[in-house]
């Protein structure tokens, strides 16, 4: 049941058709995990906090560096040297002190229990971590919303293979390979800040729809590609790999 403060804070959300008070109550009860507190993790955490996702946990072991500040919008110059996850949690609480936010100053690994979360935000730029998140999300039947961005391009997708066997998982589309992958991290390839902001915003937008919107047709099973040079946003329908080592069981 929303109290008066909730009704005032989330007034512009609860008046949306198919959202209303019931949708906001669902958000406030949601437990979400954010892996990565950088270019994607910052907008994801800030918008998720503002929207009223009631319980958030953020993982990142990195510290803030001056080169992060063109895109990691929750971090400030006077916070250089602080842990990203801890700092991001503190900045989110400034927006919404009525939610619960925990920070973990450590690398996310496959030993971490995700069974208590409702959805997972993949905001990391580490390929191995993405595979771990995919495996765990499938195993524990969680919604995984992943994003990535490099230079002036970005992509995001919702993965729900654990909840629906008809959907592909991340590894169906991006199988492991021994071949050397192209450079996809911001440190080596570069990144424009607004691209990470846009992709992060899209991740939270889809999360709100998954949790709170009635009669919503999920966009899972599609990959969205954004080109910041042309402003094109393309949707690609994905096909499940029936030999996938993760989700074909």
C-alpha positions as a Python dict, from the first residue, in 0.01 Angstrom:
ca = {
    (1, 'X'): (0, 0, 0),
    (2, 'X'): (147, 334, -107),
    (3, 'X'): (169, 605, 159),
    (4, 'X'): (121, 977, 95),
    (5, 'X'): (492, 1034, 35),
    (6, 'X'): (495, 754, -222),
    (7, 'X'): (193, 896, -400),
    (8, 'X'): (358, 1238, -422),
    (9, 'X'): (700, 1105, -525),
    (10, 'X'): (571, 870, -794),
    (11, 'X'): (268, 1076, -899),
    (12, 'X'): (376, 1106, -1262),
    (13, 'X'): (417, 729, -1289),
    (14, 'X'): (101, 606, -1121),
    (15, 'X'): (-120, 810, -1357),
    (16, 'X'): (13, 618, -1659),
    (17, 'X'): (-244, 374, -1804),
    (18, 'X'): (-169, 10, -1716),
    (19, 'X'): (78, 124, -1449),
    (20, 'X'): (-117, 295, -1165),
    (21, 'X'): (-63, 225, -796),
    (22, 'X'): (-39, -149, -841),
    (23, 'X'): (256, -110, -1076),
    (24, 'X'): (436, 118, -832),
    (25, 'X'): (380, -127, -549),
    (26, 'X'): (540, -399, -763),
    (27, 'X'): (845, -181, -827),
    (28, 'X'): (886, -107, -456),
    (29, 'X'): (887, -481, -383),
    (30, 'X'): (1138, -561, -657),
    (31, 'X'): (1490, -679, -578),
    (32, 'X'): (1734, -593, -854),
    (33, 'X'): (2104, -655, -902),
    (34, 'X'): (2325, -413, -1095),
    (35, 'X'): (2663, -548, -1204),
    (36, 'X'): (2888, -259, -1299),
    (37, 'X'): (2883, 98, -1164),
    (38, 'X'): (3033, 272, -1466),
    (39, 'X'): (2896, 423, -1786),
    (40, 'X'): (2589, 199, -1796),
    (41, 'X'): (2558, 127, -1425),
    (42, 'X'): (2533, 495, -1333),
    (43, 'X'): (2223, 580, -1539),
    (44, 'X'): (2068, 241, -1463),
    (45, 'X'): (2107, 285, -1088),
    (46, 'X'): (1999, 650, -1087),
    (47, 'X'): (1687, 592, -1295),
    (48, 'X'): (1598, 269, -1113),
    (49, 'X'): (1627, 455, -781),
    (50, 'X'): (1420, 747, -904),
    (51, 'X'): (1153, 510, -1039),
    (52, 'X'): (1126, 338, -702),
    (53, 'X'): (1284, -2, -744),
    (54, 'X'): (1272, -84, -376),
    (55, 'X'): (1583, -297, -325),
    (56, 'X'): (1902, -251, -525),
    (57, 'X'): (2241, -415, -492),
    (58, 'X'): (2541, -287, -691),
    (59, 'X'): (2865, -475, -764),
    (60, 'X'): (3188, -310, -877),
    (61, 'X'): (3539, -331, -735),
    (62, 'X'): (3684, -43, -940),
    (63, 'X'): (3771, 302, -813),
    (64, 'X'): (3674, 629, -980),
    (65, 'X'): (3931, 772, -1220),
    (66, 'X'): (3931, 1106, -1399),
    (67, 'X'): (3890, 932, -1737),
    (68, 'X'): (3554, 794, -1617),
    (69, 'X'): (3391, 1133, -1574),
    (70, 'X'): (3289, 1190, -1938),
    (71, 'X'): (3019, 924, -1904),
    (72, 'X'): (2988, 789, -1548),
    (73, 'X'): (2751, 1064, -1445),
    (74, 'X'): (2702, 971, -1079),
    (75, 'X'): (3072, 1018, -1004),
    (76, 'X'): (3225, 1360, -942),
    (77, 'X'): (3575, 1507, -960),
    (78, 'X'): (3608, 1528, -582),
    (79, 'X'): (3519, 1158, -555),
    (80, 'X'): (3814, 1031, -760),
    (81, 'X'): (3970, 737, -577),
    (82, 'X'): (3643, 626, -417),
    (83, 'X'): (3492, 288, -491),
    (84, 'X'): (3237, 311, -775),
    (85, 'X'): (2971, 83, -627),
    (86, 'X'): (2980, 253, -289),
    (87, 'X'): (2974, 601, -439),
    (88, 'X'): (2692, 518, -679),
    (89, 'X'): (2480, 381, -394),
    (90, 'X'): (2530, 701, -198),
    (91, 'X'): (2434, 917, -497),
    (92, 'X'): (2119, 711, -555),
    (93, 'X'): (2011, 760, -195),
    (94, 'X'): (2034, 1136, -247),
    (95, 'X'): (1766, 1096, -514),
    (96, 'X'): (1551, 850, -322),
    (97, 'X'): (1632, 790, 47),
    (98, 'X'): (1328, 567, 91),
    (99, 'X'): (1467, 266, -92),
    (100, 'X'): (1729, 10, 12),
    (101, 'X'): (2063, 17, -171),
    (102, 'X'): (2364, -200, -95),
    (103, 'X'): (2708, -178, -251),
    (104, 'X'): (2957, -463, -297),
    (105, 'X'): (3318, -363, -354),
    (106, 'X'): (3409, -685, -531),
    (107, 'X'): (3413, -859, -868),
    (108, 'X'): (3094, -1046, -949),
    (109, 'X'): (3157, -1420, -987),
    (110, 'X'): (2966, -1746, -1025),
    (111, 'X'): (2972, -1818, -651),
    (112, 'X'): (2736, -1527, -577),
    (113, 'X'): (2378, -1622, -493),
    (114, 'X'): (2130, -1440, -717),
    (115, 'X'): (1825, -1643, -614),
    (116, 'X'): (1679, -1355, -414),
    (117, 'X'): (1675, -1108, -703),
    (118, 'X'): (1385, -1053, -943),
    (119, 'X'): (1589, -907, -1225),
    (120, 'X'): (1951, -851, -1316),
    (121, 'X'): (2102, -549, -1492),
    (122, 'X'): (2418, -643, -1682),
    (123, 'X'): (2611, -315, -1698),
    (124, 'X'): (2962, -462, -1713),
    (125, 'X'): (3219, -441, -1991),
    (126, 'X'): (3376, -777, -1912),
    (127, 'X'): (3283, -1062, -2146),
    (128, 'X'): (3341, -1339, -1893),
    (129, 'X'): (3114, -1168, -1642),
    (130, 'X'): (2842, -1146, -1907),
    (131, 'X'): (2860, -1522, -1958),
    (132, 'X'): (2842, -1579, -1582),
    (133, 'X'): (2537, -1353, -1549),
    (134, 'X'): (2370, -1531, -1839),
    (135, 'X'): (2434, -1875, -1688),
    (136, 'X'): (2310, -1778, -1342),
    (137, 'X'): (2006, -1590, -1476),
    (138, 'X'): (1903, -1892, -1680),
    (139, 'X'): (1967, -2135, -1393),
    (140, 'X'): (1768, -1933, -1139),
    (141, 'X'): (1499, -1822, -1386),
    (142, 'X'): (1568, -1449, -1363),
    (143, 'X'): (1511, -1163, -1606),
    (144, 'X'): (1849, -1044, -1739),
    (145, 'X'): (1866, -703, -1907),
    (146, 'X'): (2204, -652, -2063),
    (147, 'X'): (2358, -350, -2227),
    (148, 'X'): (2687, -258, -2387),
    (149, 'X'): (2831, 48, -2556),
    (150, 'X'): (3150, 140, -2736),
    (151, 'X'): (3252, 450, -2934),
    (152, 'X'): (2917, 578, -3071),
    (153, 'X'): (2727, 250, -3077),
    (154, 'X'): (2525, 59, -2821),
    (155, 'X'): (2309, -247, -2784),
    (156, 'X'): (2074, -400, -2531),
    (157, 'X'): (1851, -704, -2493),
    (158, 'X'): (1625, -880, -2245),
    (159, 'X'): (1712, -1245, -2181),
    (160, 'X'): (1442, -1469, -2029),
    (161, 'X'): (1548, -1820, -2134),
    (162, 'X'): (1507, -1953, -1780),
    (163, 'X'): (1146, -1835, -1772),
    (164, 'X'): (1050, -1939, -2124),
    (165, 'X'): (1228, -2219, -2314),
    (166, 'X'): (1135, -2058, -2644),
    (167, 'X'): (1363, -1761, -2581),
    (168, 'X'): (1736, -1765, -2661),
    (169, 'X'): (1994, -1682, -2398),
    (170, 'X'): (2298, -1455, -2431),
    (171, 'X'): (2527, -1746, -2520),
    (172, 'X'): (2292, -1858, -2799),
    (173, 'X'): (2360, -1531, -2976),
    (174, 'X'): (2717, -1469, -2860),
    (175, 'X'): (2872, -1816, -2827),
    (176, 'X'): (3204, -1863, -2656),
    (177, 'X'): (3497, -1889, -2896),
    (178, 'X'): (3872, -1934, -2883),
    (179, 'X'): (3916, -1668, -3149),
    (180, 'X'): (4047, -1331, -3039),
    (181, 'X'): (3754, -1097, -3002),
    (182, 'X'): (3760, -738, -3130),
    (183, 'X'): (3822, -466, -2874),
    (184, 'X'): (3489, -383, -2713),
    (185, 'X'): (3583, -211, -2388),
    (186, 'X'): (3572, 164, -2342),
    (187, 'X'): (3925, 188, -2208),
    (188, 'X'): (4078, 78, -2539),
    (189, 'X'): (3815, 165, -2799),
    (190, 'X'): (3665, 485, -2657),
    (191, 'X'): (3309, 587, -2575),
    (192, 'X'): (3076, 886, -2601),
    (193, 'X'): (2893, 952, -2274),
    (194, 'X'): (2541, 1007, -2411),
    (195, 'X'): (2547, 663, -2574),
    (196, 'X'): (2589, 492, -2237),
    (197, 'X'): (2320, 720, -2095),
    (198, 'X'): (2076, 620, -2367),
    (199, 'X'): (2141, 247, -2340),
    (200, 'X'): (2121, 257, -1960),
    (201, 'X'): (1792, 447, -1979),
    (202, 'X'): (1655, 186, -2219),
    (203, 'X'): (1754, -91, -1980),
    (204, 'X'): (1554, 66, -1697),
    (205, 'X'): (1265, 145, -1930),
    (206, 'X'): (1236, -223, -2019),
    (207, 'X'): (1271, -327, -1655),
    (208, 'X'): (981, -102, -1556),
    (209, 'X'): (769, -254, -1832),
    (210, 'X'): (860, -609, -1729),
    (211, 'X'): (773, -551, -1365),
    (212, 'X'): (498, -292, -1355),
    (213, 'X'): (306, -255, -1683),
    (214, 'X'): (-10, -461, -1726),
    (215, 'X'): (-73, -647, -2054),
    (216, 'X'): (281, -578, -2166),
    (217, 'X'): (425, -770, -2461),
    (218, 'X'): (786, -841, -2367),
    (219, 'X'): (1062, -741, -2610),
    (220, 'X'): (1268, -1043, -2501),
    (221, 'X'): (1399, -1240, -2796),
    (222, 'X'): (1519, -927, -2975),
    (223, 'X'): (1851, -746, -2992),
    (224, 'X'): (1839, -366, -3023),
    (225, 'X'): (2128, -189, -3195),
    (226, 'X'): (2178, 187, -3169),
    (227, 'X'): (2404, 395, -3394),
    (228, 'X'): (2485, 735, -3249),
    (229, 'X'): (2613, 866, -3582),
    (230, 'X'): (2298, 799, -3783),
    (231, 'X'): (2051, 785, -3490),
    (232, 'X'): (1928, 450, -3621),
    (233, 'X'): (1778, 202, -3376),
    (234, 'X'): (1743, -143, -3528),
    (235, 'X'): (1563, -446, -3386),
    (236, 'X'): (1688, -792, -3475),
    (237, 'X'): (1478, -1098, -3401),
    (238, 'X'): (1695, -1363, -3234),
    (239, 'X'): (1689, -1738, -3289),
    (240, 'X'): (1746, -1992, -3013),
    (241, 'X'): (2044, -2226, -3055),
    (242, 'X'): (1914, -2573, -2977),
    (243, 'X'): (2273, -2687, -2909),
    (244, 'X'): (2347, -2404, -2666),
    (245, 'X'): (2540, -2540, -2364),
    (246, 'X'): (2345, -2310, -2130),
    (247, 'X'): (1979, -2319, -2229),
    (248, 'X'): (1926, -2622, -2452),
    (249, 'X'): (1868, -2864, -2161),
}
